[in-house]
Amino acid sequence: MNLQNLSQHAHAGHIDALNLISIEGGIYLLEAHMDGRAHPLRDDNGKTLHLRSVEHARDLLTDMPPIPFHLVHAVVHDEMCGMQDGTQDVLRVPISFNSSW
């Protein structure tokens, strides 16, 4: 899903939630949840779009209607110590579309 598709689906009320996923190295990925599936945001070449920060994501989402929006981090202990195969805990924090509270 590219940004234009995301906007169209969001304005039509089809997007259930957005997750901004924090990846090691200061990279953020945005995924939209729709129809029980996660759809990563892609650039015009079809590659996963890498964002620089929460503010970068907010800049891209300025025209979006209100949608539940979460910042998702893997639990630091799991990343440092490694985990066996299976479920891994994540920290999922609601955030706003703008930086003013």
Secondary structure, 3 states (H helix, E strand, C coil): CCHHHHHHHHHCCCCCEEEEEEECCCEEEEEEEECCEEEECECCCCCECEECCHHHHHHHCCCCCCCCEEEEEECHHHHHHCCCCCCCCEEEEECCCCCCC
